[in-house]
């Protein structure tokens, strides 16, 4: 009787994994310990993965994890910068999780030529989700799902985008607000969503107050923050955090 090998994964990464297609060949950029690729390949005999890392330490940790679970035949651990590790791979799906939105956007932008075979991108930015949504919509990927969740006192958003989808979730006249909040999340307004934006409201109030006291010359940034604060107040009207 074969021994069943199992592994525990965080709710955040389990949710990311749930959006990968069965039998997919995917890449996980910034894989760290390669927990996500290992989890997916342990639960899907037909899945294959490339686990990418830019730093030597996490790269070796990823190699160790893949070896531990006996998955070297289906997971290729590569050391390299961003999407450069996809140089000769024909992957169909891409995961970038656990980085800031600006860094994720930069990785996607600088690695555009490696995206030609990719039909789905699953992204979990730690912040700066607006920048990621804007990049996706400007580069032929349509947002098809969003999830917001809380784990260990941290709130995460997961964005799922597919290539060549005609229907999009953005409404005319509210485009910028929907990029900011997330069109699906804004429609659902879950308790975690409300909690996140109560926290962000306080943070933006503080930043605006400090900028006004300092009599900042950055009028453009101040105007943007004031506009975002107004959007948040409109969304939170009559809402209470849990």
Secondary structure, DSSP 8 states (H G I E B T S, - for coil): ----------HHHHHHHHTS-TT-EEEEET-TTTHHHHHHHHH-TT-EEEEEESSHHHHHHHHHHHHHTT-TTTEEEEE-SGGGGGTT---SEEEEEEE-HHHHHHHHHHTGGG-TT--EEEEEESS-HHHHHHHHHHTTEEEEEEEEEEETTEEEEEEEEEES-S-----TT-HHHHHHH-HHHHHH--HHHHHHHHHHHHHHHHHHHHHHHTT-S-HHHHHHHHHHHHHHHHHHTT----
